[in-house]
Structure formats: structure tokens, C-alpha cells
Amino acid sequence: MGKLVRDRIPEIIRRHGGEPVVRVLGEEEYRAALLAKLGEEAAELAAASGEEVAGEIADVFEVLRALARVHGHDWRHVEKVAEAKRAERGAFEDRIYLD
């Protein structure tokens, strides 16, 4: 079973004496793999604690950036959309939970 990995992972594996078996995904496979990776990284974030949290958030962030690109959006556009949503609906800072 394979998984999507960061671009330099094959190089790192080779540097440590391994020989990775890799392939480049097509557009639809890539989108599906990114969504699967987002779930994987979100689960790792949920299980993280202490200093690990920042690294796991960074992993989720990198997957989100890739998802934005694959859907034709640059990150600045996503930030503008997020800002507009914050202005209209608020953020999650007040910890409001709707029962």
C-alpha cells in the first residue's frame, strides 16, 4: 500500500541506503491522495501533544496548500476567502459549541 509523501522523501530514503519505488500520480489520483493525506495528518494532529503539535499543524498546512494549488487557487486567495468568512461568520476563538 502506497501513500503520498513530501517531494524530498525519496531522496532521503536513498541517502539512507534505500531504493524507493515511486510513481507520479495523475491529476485525479493526486487529488484523492491529497484528501487521504489530509485525513492521515489530521489524525496525527489529534493524537499529538506538546511540541509535536506545531509540526503536525505544519503537515496539515502543507497538505492544504497543495489542495489549494490542485484546485487552481493560490494561498493568498484562500487567505482572503478565510478573512471574508471570519468577517461575516467569525472565527473559532470564542469556543462556542452549538448543541
N, CA, C and O atoms as a MOPAC input file, in Angstrom:
PM7 MOZYME 1SCF
protein

 N      0.84000 1    -1.19300 1     0.00000 1
 C      0.00000 1     0.00000 1     0.00000 1
 C      0.87400 1     1.24100 1     0.00000 1
 O      1.75800 1     1.37900 1     0.84500 1
 N      0.63900 1     2.12100 1    -0.91700 1
 C      1.43300 1     3.32700 1    -1.01600 1
 C      0.75800 1     4.50700 1    -0.35500 1
 O     -0.37500 1     4.42300 1     0.11900 1
 N      1.48000 1     5.60100 1    -0.33600 1
 C      0.91600 1     6.83700 1     0.18900 1
 C      1.65200 1     8.02200 1    -0.41100 1
 O      2.79500 1     7.90200 1    -0.85100 1
 N      0.99400 1     9.14400 1    -0.42300 1
 C      1.58700 1    10.38300 1    -0.88700 1
 C      2.62400 1    10.83200 1     0.13000 1
 O      2.36700 1    10.82600 1     1.33400 1
 N      3.79500 1    11.22200 1    -0.35600 1
 C      4.85800 1    11.69200 1     0.53200 1
 C      5.38600 1    13.03100 1     0.03200 1
 O      5.17400 1    13.40600 1    -1.12100 1
 N      6.06500 1    13.73100 1     0.90100 1
 C      6.68700 1    15.00200 1     0.51800 1
 C      7.72800 1    14.75900 1    -0.57100 1
 O      8.28400 1    13.66700 1    -0.68100 1
 N      7.97900 1    15.77900 1    -1.36400 1
 C      8.81000 1    15.66900 1    -2.56200 1
 C     10.22400 1    15.13400 1    -2.32100 1
 O     10.77700 1    14.44700 1    -3.18000 1
 N     10.80200 1    15.43500 1    -1.18500 1
 C     12.19200 1    15.04600 1    -0.95600 1
 C     12.34500 1    13.70800 1    -0.23700 1
 O     13.47100 1    13.28300 1     0.01900 1
 N     11.25200 1    13.03900 1     0.09400 1
 C     11.32400 1    11.76400 1     0.81100 1
 C     12.09500 1    10.69100 1     0.02800 1
 O     12.90800 1     9.99100 1     0.63200 1
 N     11.88100 1    10.52800 1    -1.28200 1
 C     12.68500 1     9.52500 1    -1.99700 1
 C     14.19200 1     9.80200 1    -1.89000 1
 O     14.98500 1     8.87500 1    -1.72500 1
 N     14.57500 1    11.06400 1    -1.98400 1
 C     15.98500 1    11.45500 1    -1.84900 1
 C     16.52000 1    11.08300 1    -0.46200 1
 O     17.64000 1    10.58800 1    -0.33300 1
 N     15.72400 1    11.32100 1     0.55100 1
 C     16.13600 1    10.99400 1     1.92200 1
 C     16.27700 1     9.48700 1     2.09300 1
 O     17.21500 1     9.02000 1     2.73800 1
 N     15.35400 1     8.72700 1     1.52100 1
 C     15.43200 1     7.25600 1     1.58700 1
 C     16.71300 1     6.77200 1     0.90400 1
 O     17.40700 1     5.90200 1     1.43000 1
 N     17.02500 1     7.33600 1    -0.26700 1
 C     18.25000 1     6.94200 1    -0.97900 1
 C     19.49800 1     7.27600 1    -0.16300 1
 O     20.44400 1     6.49100 1    -0.10700 1
 N     19.48600 1     8.43800 1     0.46100 1
 C     20.62900 1     8.86500 1     1.26800 1
 C     20.89400 1     7.89000 1     2.42200 1
 O     22.02600 1     7.74800 1     2.88400 1
 N     19.84000 1     7.23300 1     2.86800 1
 C     19.96900 1     6.26400 1     3.96000 1
 C     20.09900 1     4.82700 1     3.46100 1
 O     19.91600 1     3.87500 1     4.21900 1
 N     20.41800 1     4.68400 1     2.17300 1
 C     20.70900 1     3.36700 1     1.62500 1
 C     19.54400 1     2.61300 1     1.03200 1
 O     19.72100 1     1.49200 1     0.55600 1
 N     18.36100 1     3.19100 1     1.04600 1
 C     17.19000 1     2.52300 1     0.48700 1
 C     17.01400 1     2.83500 1    -0.98100 1
 O     17.68200 1     3.71500 1    -1.52200 1
 N     16.12700 1     2.12300 1    -1.61700 1
 C     15.77600 1     2.38200 1    -3.01200 1
 C     14.25200 1     2.44200 1    -3.10800 1
 O     13.59700 1     1.41100 1    -3.25800 1
 N     13.69000 1     3.64800 1    -3.02300 1
 C     12.23200 1     3.77600 1    -3.03300 1
 C     11.63300 1     3.43500 1    -4.39900 1
 O     12.23500 1     3.69400 1    -5.44100 1
 N     10.46300 1     2.86200 1    -4.36900 1
 C      9.69400 1     2.61400 1    -5.59000 1
 C      8.63600 1     3.70800 1    -5.63500 1
 O      7.75100 1     3.76800 1    -4.78100 1
 N      8.73700 1     4.56100 1    -6.62900 1
 C      7.84300 1     5.71900 1    -6.69800 1
 C      7.19200 1     5.80700 1    -8.07100 1
 O      7.66000 1     5.20900 1    -9.04000 1
 N      6.10700 1     6.56500 1    -8.13200 1
 C      5.48000 1     6.92900 1    -9.39600 1
 C      4.84100 1     8.29600 1    -9.21600 1
 O      4.54300 1     8.70600 1    -8.09400 1
 N      4.63700 1     8.98000 1   -10.29100 1
 C      3.99400 1    10.29100 1   -10.26900 1
 C      2.51600 1    10.09000 1   -10.55800 1
 O      2.14900 1     9.45100 1   -11.54400 1
 N      1.68200 1    10.62900 1    -9.70600 1
 C      0.23600 1    10.46000 1    -9.83800 1
 C     -0.34500 1    11.37900 1   -10.89600 1
 O      0.15500 1    12.48000 1   -11.12700 1
 N     -1.39800 1    10.91600 1   -11.52800 1
 C     -2.18300 1    11.76500 1   -12.41100 1
 C     -3.03000 1    12.71900 1   -11.57800 1
 O     -3.08100 1    12.61000 1   -10.35200 1
 N     -3.68600 1    13.64300 1   -12.24500 1
 C     -4.44800 1    14.70100 1   -11.56700 1
 C     -5.50100 1    14.17100 1   -10.59100 1
 O     -5.53300 1    14.59200 1    -9.43500 1
 N     -6.35600 1    13.25900 1   -11.03600 1
 C     -7.42300 1    12.75000 1   -10.16600 1
 C     -6.87000 1    11.90600 1    -9.01600 1
 O     -7.33900 1    12.00700 1    -7.88300 1
 N     -5.87900 1    11.08000 1    -9.31500 1
 C     -5.24900 1    10.28300 1    -8.25600 1
 C     -4.59600 1    11.19000 1    -7.22000 1
 O     -4.66100 1    10.93000 1    -6.01800 1
 N     -3.97000 1    12.25400 1    -7.70100 1
 C     -3.29600 1    13.21400 1    -6.81500 1
 C     -4.30000 1    13.88200 1    -5.87200 1
 O     -4.05500 1    13.99000 1    -4.67100 1
 N     -5.42500 1    14.32700 1    -6.42400 1
 C     -6.45300 1    14.95400 1    -5.58000 1
 C     -6.95000 1    13.98000 1    -4.51100 1
 O     -7.08900 1    14.34900 1    -3.34500 1
 N     -7.21300 1    12.75300 1    -4.90800 1
 C     -7.67600 1    11.74000 1    -3.95400 1
 C     -6.60800 1    11.45600 1    -2.90600 1
 O     -6.91400 1    11.30900 1    -1.72200 1
 N     -5.35100 1    11.37900 1    -3.34400 1
 C     -4.25200 1    11.11100 1    -2.40800 1
 C     -4.07000 1    12.26700 1    -1.43700 1
 O     -3.75800 1    12.05000 1    -0.26600 1
 N     -4.26100 1    13.49100 1    -1.91100 1
 C     -4.16500 1    14.64700 1    -1.01000 1
 C     -5.26100 1    14.60800 1     0.05000 1
 O     -5.00000 1    14.90000 1     1.21700 1
 N     -6.47300 1    14.25200 1    -0.33900 1
 C     -7.55700 1    14.16300 1     0.64300 1
 C     -7.29100 1    13.05300 1     1.65900 1
 O     -7.56200 1    13.21800 1     2.84800 1
 N     -6.76300 1    11.92800 1     1.19100 1
 C     -6.39400 1    10.85100 1     2.11700 1
 C     -5.28100 1    11.32000 1     3.05200 1
 O     -5.30100 1    11.01900 1     4.24500 1
 N     -4.31300 1    12.05600 1     2.50900 1
 C     -3.20100 1    12.56200 1     3.31300 1
 C     -3.70700 1    13.55800 1     4.34700 1
 O     -3.21300 1    13.58800 1     5.47400 1
 N     -4.68000 1    14.36700 1     3.97600 1
 C     -5.25300 1    15.31900 1     4.92900 1
 C     -5.87000 1    14.58100 1     6.11000 1
 O     -5.68800 1    14.98500 1     7.25800 1
 N     -6.59900 1    13.50200 1     5.83600 1
 C     -7.16400 1    12.69400 1     6.91700 1
 C     -6.08100 1    12.09500 1     7.79400 1
 O     -6.19400 1    12.10000 1     9.01900 1
 N     -5.02700 1    11.57600 1     7.16600 1
 C     -3.90500 1    10.99400 1     7.90800 1
 C     -3.24000 1    12.04400 1     8.80400 1
 O     -2.98100 1    11.79500 1     9.98200 1
 N     -2.97200 1    13.20600 1     8.23700 1
 C     -2.30600 1    14.26700 1     9.01200 1
 C     -3.21800 1    14.81600 1    10.11100 1
 O     -2.74000 1    15.15700 1    11.19200 1
 N     -4.52000 1    14.90600 1     9.84800 1
 C     -5.45700 1    15.36800 1    10.87200 1
 C     -5.50400 1    14.38200 1    12.03300 1
 O     -5.57900 1    14.79600 1    13.19000 1
 N     -5.46100 1    13.08800 1    11.74100 1
 C     -5.44100 1    12.07100 1    12.80100 1
 C     -4.16200 1    12.17700 1    13.62100 1
 O     -4.19400 1    12.03900 1    14.84400 1
 N     -3.03800 1    12.42100 1    12.95400 1
 C     -1.77900 1    12.58000 1    13.67700 1
 C     -1.81300 1    13.83000 1    14.55700 1
 O     -1.28600 1    13.82300 1    15.67000 1
 N     -2.42900 1    14.89300 1    14.06000 1
 C     -2.58600 1    16.11200 1    14.86000 1
 C     -3.45100 1    15.84400 1    16.08400 1
 O     -3.14000 1    16.30400 1    17.18200 1
 N     -4.53300 1    15.10400 1    15.89600 1
 C     -5.42700 1    14.79400 1    17.02000 1
 C     -4.70700 1    14.00100 1    18.10200 1
 O     -5.03200 1    14.13500 1    19.28200 1
 N     -3.73600 1    13.17600 1    17.71900 1
 C     -3.00700 1    12.34700 1    18.68100 1
 C     -1.77600 1    13.04600 1    19.25200 1
 O     -1.16900 1    12.54200 1    20.19700 1
 N     -1.40500 1    14.18000 1    18.70200 1
 C     -0.17300 1    14.86800 1    19.11300 1
 C     -0.36400 1    15.61800 1    20.41500 1
 O     -1.48100 1    15.94000 1    20.81900 1
 N      0.76200 1    15.88600 1    21.05900 1
 C      0.73300 1    16.70700 1    22.27000 1
 C      2.04100 1    17.48200 1    22.37100 1
 O      3.03200 1    17.15100 1    21.72000 1
 N      2.02000 1    18.50000 1    23.18800 1
 C      3.22100 1    19.28300 1    23.44400 1
 C      3.85800 1    19.84400 1    22.18700 1
 O      3.18300 1    20.43200 1    21.34100 1
 N      5.16400 1    19.65500 1    22.07500 1
 C      5.92800 1    20.19700 1    20.95900 1
 C      5.56600 1    19.56900 1    19.61900 1
 O      5.81100 1    20.17600 1    18.57600 1
 N      4.99100 1    18.37300 1    19.62100 1
 C      4.61300 1    17.70500 1    18.36800 1
 C      3.51400 1    18.45700 1    17.62600 1
 O      3.41600 1    18.37000 1    16.40200 1
 N      2.69400 1    19.18800 1    18.35900 1
 C      1.50900 1    19.82300 1    17.77300 1
 C      1.88300 1    20.76700 1    16.63100 1
 O      1.25700 1    20.72800 1    15.57100 1
 N      2.88700 1    21.60600 1    16.83200 1
 C      3.27300 1    22.56900 1    15.78600 1
 C      3.69800 1    21.84400 1    14.51200 1
 O      3.33800 1    22.26900 1    13.41400 1
 N      4.44700 1    20.77300 1    14.64000 1
 C      4.87600 1    20.01400 1    13.47500 1
 C      3.70500 1    19.38100 1    12.74900 1
 O      3.67800 1    19.35000 1    11.51900 1
 N      2.74000 1    18.87900 1    13.49800 1
 C      1.55900 1    18.26500 1    12.87400 1
 C      0.68600 1    19.31800 1    12.20700 1
 O      0.12300 1    19.07200 1    11.14000 1
 N      0.56900 1    20.49000 1    12.82800 1
 C     -0.17500 1    21.58300 1    12.18400 1
 C      0.52600 1    21.97600 1    10.88700 1
 O     -0.13700 1    22.24000 1     9.88400 1
 N      1.85300 1    22.01700 1    10.89300 1
 C      2.61800 1    22.33800 1     9.67900 1
 C      2.35000 1    21.31300 1     8.58400 1
 O      2.24600 1    21.67600 1     7.41200 1
 N      2.23500 1    20.03500 1     8.95100 1
 C      1.93500 1    18.99800 1     7.95700 1
 C      0.54300 1    19.19600 1     7.36200 1
 O      0.36600 1    19.08400 1     6.14900 1
 N     -0.44000 1    19.48800 1     8.20500 1
 C     -1.80400 1    19.74700 1     7.71700 1
 C     -1.78500 1    20.96800 1     6.79200 1
 O     -2.41200 1    20.96000 1     5.73200 1
 N     -1.06900 1    22.00600 1     7.19700 1
 C     -0.96400 1    23.22900 1     6.41100 1
 C     -0.38500 1    22.94200 1     5.02400 1
 O     -0.89300 1    23.45200 1     4.02500 1
 N      0.66200 1    22.13700 1     4.95600 1
 C      1.29100 1    21.83100 1     3.66400 1
 C      0.33200 1    21.07100 1     2.74600 1
 O      0.30200 1    21.31200 1     1.53900 1
 N     -0.44300 1    20.16100 1     3.31500 1
 C     -1.42900 1    19.43700 1     2.50800 1
 C     -2.51500 1    20.40600 1     2.02200 1
 O     -2.94300 1    20.32400 1     0.87100 1
 N     -2.95600 1    21.30800 1     2.88000 1
 C     -3.96300 1    22.29000 1     2.47200 1
 C     -3.44600 1    23.19300 1     1.35800 1
 O     -4.18400 1    23.51700 1     0.42800 1
 N     -2.19400 1    23.59800 1     1.44600 1
 C     -1.59600 1    24.41500 1     0.37700 1
 C     -1.60600 1    23.64800 1    -0.94800 1
 O     -1.92900 1    24.21600 1    -1.99200 1
 N     -1.25600 1    22.37300 1    -0.90800 1
 C     -1.25100 1    21.55300 1    -2.12200 1
 C     -2.66800 1    21.39200 1    -2.67400 1
 O     -2.87100 1    21.43600 1    -3.88700 1
 N     -3.64600 1    21.20700 1    -1.78500 1
 C     -5.03700 1    21.09600 1    -2.23000 1
 C     -5.49900 1    22.39200 1    -2.90300 1
 O     -6.18900 1    22.36000 1    -3.92200 1
 N     -5.11500 1    23.51700 1    -2.32900 1
 C     -5.47000 1    24.79400 1    -2.94900 1
 C     -4.88900 1    24.87400 1    -4.35800 1
 O     -5.59300 1    25.23300 1    -5.30200 1
 N     -3.60700 1    24.54200 1    -4.50000 1
 C     -2.95400 1    24.61000 1    -5.81700 1
 C     -3.62100 1    23.68400 1    -6.83100 1
 O     -3.85300 1    24.07200 1    -7.97500 1
 N     -3.92700 1    22.45700 1    -6.40600 1
 C     -4.50100 1    21.48700 1    -7.34200 1
 C     -5.91000 1    21.90700 1    -7.79300 1
 O     -6.39200 1    21.46800 1    -8.83700 1
 N     -6.54900 1    22.75000 1    -7.00400 1
 C     -7.87100 1    23.25300 1    -7.37700 1
 C     -7.78900 1    24.64500 1    -8.00500 1
 O     -8.80500 1    25.31000 1    -8.20500 1
 N     -6.55900 1    25.07200 1    -8.31200 1
 C     -6.38100 1    26.32200 1    -9.04200 1
 C     -6.38300 1    27.58900 1    -8.21300 1
 O     -6.58800 1    28.67700 1    -8.75100 1
 N     -6.15700 1    27.47100 1    -6.90200 1
 C     -6.14500 1    28.64900 1    -6.02900 1
 C     -4.76100 1    28.85300 1    -5.44400 1
 O     -4.11200 1    27.89600 1    -5.02200 1
 N     -4.31300 1    30.08800 1    -5.41800 1
 C     -3.07000 1    30.33700 1    -4.70800 1
 C     -3.41200 1    30.63300 1    -3.24500 1
 O     -4.53400 1    31.02700 1    -2.92800 1
 N     -2.44400 1    30.44000 1    -2.37200 1
 C     -2.71300 1    30.50600 1    -0.93600 1
 C     -3.20800 1    31.88100 1    -0.51100 1
 O     -4.02500 1    31.98200 1     0.40400 1
 N     -2.73200 1    32.94000 1    -1.15400 1
 C     -3.21100 1    34.28700 1    -0.79700 1
 C     -4.71000 1    34.40900 1    -1.03400 1
 O     -5.41000 1    35.06400 1    -0.26200 1
 N     -5.20300 1    33.78400 1    -2.09200 1
 C     -6.64000 1    33.80600 1    -2.36400 1
 C     -7.39900 1    33.07800 1    -1.25200 1
 O     -8.43200 1    33.55700 1    -0.78400 1
 N     -6.88700 1    31.92700 1    -0.83500 1
 C     -7.51800 1    31.17100 1     0.25100 1
 C     -7.55400 1    32.01400 1     1.52300 1
 O     -8.55900 1    32.02800 1     2.23400 1
 N     -6.46200 1    32.71200 1     1.80700 1
 C     -6.42600 1    33.58200 1     2.99900 1
 C     -7.46100 1    34.69900 1     2.89900 1
 O     -8.09500 1    35.04300 1     3.89700 1
 N     -7.63700 1    35.26600 1     1.71400 1
 C     -8.65100 1    36.32000 1     1.52900 1
 C    -10.05500 1    35.76400 1     1.74300 1
 O    -10.89100 1    36.41100 1     2.37400 1
 N    -10.31500 1    34.57300 1     1.22200 1
 C    -11.62000 1    33.94000 1     1.42700 1
 C    -11.83200 1    33.66200 1     2.91400 1
 O    -12.92300 1    33.88100 1     3.44000 1
 N    -10.79200 1    33.18100 1     3.58500 1
 C    -10.88800 1    32.91900 1     5.03000 1
 C    -11.16800 1    34.20300 1     5.80000 1
 O    -11.97800 1    34.20400 1     6.72800 1
 N    -10.51300 1    35.28500 1     5.42800 1
 C    -10.72800 1    36.56800 1     6.10000 1
 C    -12.16500 1    37.04800 1     5.90100 1
 O    -12.78500 1    37.55500 1     6.83600 1
 N    -12.69000 1    36.89300 1     4.69800 1
 C    -14.07800 1    37.29100 1     4.43100 1
 C    -15.03900 1    36.44800 1     5.26000 1
 O    -16.01500 1    36.97300 1     5.79600 1
 N    -14.77400 1    35.14800 1     5.37200 1
 C    -15.64200 1    34.28800 1     6.18100 1
 C    -15.54700 1    34.66500 1     7.66300 1
 O    -16.55100 1    34.66000 1     8.37500 1
 N    -14.33700 1    34.99100 1     8.12000 1
 C    -14.16600 1    35.42500 1     9.51800 1
 C    -14.95800 1    36.69700 1     9.77600 1
 O    -15.60600 1    36.83200 1    10.81400 1
 N    -14.90400 1    37.63600 1     8.82400 1
 C    -15.61500 1    38.89900 1     8.98500 1
 C    -17.12600 1    38.68000 1     9.02000 1
 O    -17.83400 1    39.34400 1     9.77700 1
 N    -17.61500 1    37.75600 1     8.20800 1
 C    -19.05600 1    37.51900 1     8.12700 1
 C    -19.56000 1    36.61500 1     9.24200 1
 O    -20.61100 1    36.88100 1     9.82500 1
 N    -18.81800 1    35.53900 1     9.55000 1
 C    -19.30900 1    34.49900 1    10.46000 1
 C    -18.51300 1    34.37200 1    11.74800 1
 O    -18.93500 1    33.68100 1    12.67500 1
 N    -17.36400 1    35.03400 1    11.80900 1
 C    -16.49900 1    34.91800 1    12.97600 1
 C    -15.48200 1    33.80100 1    12.79200 1
 O    -15.42200 1    33.15300 1    11.74700 1
 N    -14.69200 1    33.59500 1    13.82900 1
 C    -13.66300 1    32.55000 1    13.80700 1
 C    -14.10300 1    31.43800 1    14.76800 1
 O    -15.29600 1    31.16600 1    14.89700 1
 N    -13.16700 1    30.81600 1    15.42100 1
 C    -13.47100 1    29.78600 1    16.40800 1
 C    -12.83900 1    30.12500 1    17.74900 1
 O    -12.64400 1    29.24500 1    18.58800 1
 N    -12.52200 1    31.37800 1    17.95000 1
 C    -11.80200 1    31.81900 1    19.14000 1
 C    -12.64000 1    31.80900 1    20.41600 1
 O    -12.09600 1    31.62800 1    21.50600 1
 N    -13.94500 1    31.99800 1    20.30100 1
 C    -14.80600 1    32.10100 1    21.48300 1
 C    -15.25400 1    30.73100 1    22.01800 1
 O    -15.96200 1    30.65600 1    23.02300 1
 N    -14.84200 1    29.66300 1    21.34900 1
 C    -15.11800 1    28.29800 1    21.79900 1
 C    -16.61400 1    27.98200 1    21.88100 1
 O    -17.03800 1    27.17400 1    22.70700 1
 N    -17.39300 1    28.61100 1    21.03900 1
 C    -18.84200 1    28.41200 1    21.06900 1
 C    -19.18500 1    27.05400 1    20.47400 1
 O    -18.74400 1    26.71800 1    19.37500 1
 N    -19.97200 1    26.27700 1    21.20500 1
 C    -20.39500 1    24.94600 1    20.78400 1
 C    -21.90800 1    24.93700 1    20.71300 1
 O    -22.57100 1    25.19800 1    21.71600 1
 N    -22.46400 1    24.64600 1    19.56400 1
 C    -23.91000 1    24.67700 1    19.36500 1
 C    -24.48300 1    23.29400 1    19.61400 1
 O    -24.16100 1    22.34600 1    18.89900 1
 N    -25.33000 1    23.17600 1    20.62400 1
 C    -25.98200 1    21.88000 1    20.94300 1
 C    -27.27100 1    21.72000 1    20.16200 1
 O    -27.95300 1    20.70400 1    20.29700 1

